[in-house]
Amino acid sequence: MSETTVKSLYHCIPVSPEGDTIRPSPLYGTDLTPDLRSQFNAKVSGKLPLVYAAVQRSKAASFAFQRTIDEIFLNFSLEIEGSTQEVAFICNSEETMTRERDAAIYSFPADKFVKLDRQQYISDQHVKFSECKTDFVIKDAKDIMRAGVQVFSRKETFQELKATGFVDDVYCIMYIKDSLSIMGQLVKQGIVTWENKKHGINIDHALAKEMNIKVRDKKPQPRFTY
């Protein structure tokens, strides 16, 4: 495999792991470019089971929301003021935000992985837990926010949001120049809840500025002058 450009990577397992390795999963398989297929010696057709890993903890943390039970319908990375922010859109918020979790983010050497894009690396090999360090333990959705994810939510289920067209609308919004301004309007109108702001956890002030949403200053100001 080609040489990687990072030394360590992050991977989140949303439930208590079984066995002694992080295994490639068809759930996260992908159609690879010819160049990547040559690095994996993969067949030309079909999807290759892969282990995905992220260059940042926050990117991995979004995977603590479980896609298999429709907790989350979109996550993506934003570049704001020179830093990368990870955003997740979740549904069925009353259950998703209060569900007890047994998730963890693991870090490990990047030598078995090849670069997929700016944020993610992939491998078709098992990663032994003996090679991993438990980087961050996640017991609830608040921990996901503490790990760096900016979480936006709707109370409806995924199927309900899909039926109304909201899921497709959000996907389209992400490709619009003023996407963050539109996100801000959705929050102001109460259509979407910004959970970080609601709970006062790890609010990204640069994101708030782009969405034109007022939040408290990073440092509390004196209540009186002398």
N, C-alpha and C positions, 0 to 999 in steps of 0.2 A: 504494500500500500504506500501511497505517497506520504511524504513527510508532513505532519501537521504543524500549525503555526502557534498553537497554544500548548501549555504543559498539562493543564488540568481541565476536566470537564465535569458537568453536573447532570444528574439523572434523577427524576422523581418516580418513586413507586407509590401509587395512591392507596394501596392496601398492604397489610402485613405480608412480606415476601415469603414465598415457599422455595425450598431448595437452598443451594449455596452459591447461586450465580444470578446475575441479571441476564435474562435470555432474550434473543431476538424474537420479536413478535410480529405475526402477519398483520395484526391490527394496525401497526404503524409501518407496514411495508409501503414502498413507493416505486413508481416507475423511474428508473435511473437513466441518466444520460449515457450515451455510448462510452464516454470517458470514464464515468464512475463504474459502469458495468465491467469495463476492462480491468479496473483496479480490484474489483471483487471476483473476477473470473466468473461472472454471472451469466446465465442464459439470456438470450436476446428477448424472449417473451416472458410474460408473467411478472408478478411482484415478488421482490425479495424480502423475506422477513429481516427486520433490522432492529438494532438498538439505537435509539436517538439519544444524543447528549447535547447539552447547551453550554455555551461559553460563559453564561451568567446564571447565578442562582435563581434570579427572578424568572428567567425563561423556563427553567425546569419546574419552578414552583407552580406555574399555571396548570401543569399536568396533575396536580393533586386534586383538581376538580375532575370528576369521573365522566368521561364521554360515554361510557357504556350504559350509564343510567341517565343520560341527557341532563347533566348538571350544567354543562357549558356548551355554547354553540359557536363561539369565536374567540380566538386569542391572537394577538399580533404584537409586534414591536414598533415603537415610535422613537424617532430621533428628535430630541428636543434640547436645545441649548447645549449641544455637544455630548449629551448623555442618552443612553438607551433606556426607555421605559417599557415595561411589559404590561399589556392591557388584556383583561379577560371580560367577556360578556357572559353572564350566567343567567339561568332561568330558574323558575320554581324557587324563588329566593328564600321564602320562609323555611323550607326544608333544607335547601343547599347551604344557607348561612348558619344553620344551627346543628347540622349533622356532625356527630362525633367522628373523628378520623384517626386512622392509624397509619399515616403516611410519613415518608421521610425522603429527604434529598441526600443523595450520595455523591461524593466527589471521587475521582479516580484519574490515573494518568491517561493522557490522550493518545498514547502511541499505537493503539489498536484501531484508531478512528481516522476517517478521511473527511475532508470538509465538504458539507452539502451546500451551505450558504453562509452568510456573514454571522449568523447566530447559532447554527446547528452543525454538528458532526454526526456521522453515522458509522456503524460497524455491523458486520454479519457474524461477529464472534461473541461468545459468552464473556461476561465480565465477572470474575470471582469476587464475592463479598470480602474475601481476605485481602483484596487489592484496593478496597474502597474505604473511605472515611465517611462516617455519618456526619453530614454537614449541617443539617437542620431538620428538626423533628416537627411534624405538623399534626396537631390534635384537633384543630377546627379551622374554619374559614378565615378567622382573624389571623391565624398563624400564616396563612397564605399571603395575606396583605403584609404582614410583618416581614415576610421573605422578599417583598419588593413588588408584588403584583398590584396594579391599580384595577379594582374590581367594580364593574358596572352591572346592575341587575334589573331583572323584571320579575314580577311575582307570578306570571303565567308559566305554564309548562312549555317545554320545547314544542310539542305538537300544537298547542294553542297559538304560540307565536308564529310557527310555520304557516298555519292556516290563515292568519291575518296578513301574512306577507312581511311581517316585521323582520324576520331573520334575513330575508333577501334584501330588504331595505338597508339594514345595517352593513351587509357585505358591500352594497353599492356605495354607501356613504364613505367607506374607507378609501375609495378611489377618487373622491372629490377633493378639490384643492382646499376648500374650507371645511374639511371633515371635522376638525376639532371644534370649530365654532358651532357646527350643527350638533355635535355631541353635547356641547355646553347648553344649547337650547333644549335638548331632550331632558337634561338634568333639571334645568330651571323650571320646565313645564311639568315636572313630576312624572314624566313618561318613563324615565330611567332613573334609578337610584345609584349615586356614586357612593359605594359602601365605605370607602376609605374616609370620605368626608363625614358621612353619617356617624361612624364610630370613632373618628379622630385618630385613625391609625395610618401612619406612613403616608400622609397626604403629599403628593408631588406638587410643589408650588409652581413649577414651570408649566406643568400640564394644566393646572388651574388657570394660570394666566392665559394660555392659548385658548382655553374654553371660555374665557371671560367670566370666570366664577370667582367670587371673593371668598377667601379663606383667611383664617387668623394668621397674623405674622408669625414667622418662625420663632422669634423671640418676643415674649409678652412685653408689652409696653407698660411703663409705670401708670398707675391709675391717678396719681396726684403729682403735681409739681411743687417744688419747694423754693 
